[in-house]
Amino acid sequence: MSFNGAPAARELRAAAARGLFLGAEHVLGESNNVVPLDEAALQRSGTASVDPPSLTAMVSYDTPYAVVQHERLDFRHAPGRTAKYLENSLNAARPEVAALIAAELRRAMR
């Protein structure tokens, strides 16, 4: 019996990257549900991506005022919309993100 670990390691890294992307997309969806409304430009600017070599996921919003809207707790928003829209969504979605990554890793190990 022999074990060739390099292909297995490559497949597991690819699965982890897929899981991270699914997790980032999930966090983006959750944050879009509470992002402050501004004719929806802020919400539409949201993106999710993964850097496979470093296994790093990113979720961001790209408007000139995205950071201000995120950080300023004294702004008034429409009902159900809030500051800290990305931070709170990430913290709330941790179990789901971990489950998405784990599911992709399990699929790769079959």
Phi, psi and omega in degrees: 000137176226153181236123178257097188285334184298311178296324178295317179296320178298317180293322178293322176295319178296320178294320178296320178295319177298316179297319177298319179296316177299320178295317178296319177297322178296314179298319178299316178298318179294319181289328176297335178288340183234000180298140179303137180276135180212056190068016174073006179297317179298313181299317180293339183279354182292139177220155175233139179208167179225140171260098186303320181300322182263356185050052179241128177259149180225138172232129182211163174237140188236073168231159181300338185248010183300315181293318180298314179298325181289318189271332185280105181282347181270356177287147176262133183237164176300156179306134180085354179251148189206161168288171181058030184299325181275314180300311181295321179295318178298312181297321180288331186267004182308313180298320180293320179296315178299320179294321178295317178295315180298320180296318178294321178294319177298317178301320182291335183272359179288000000 
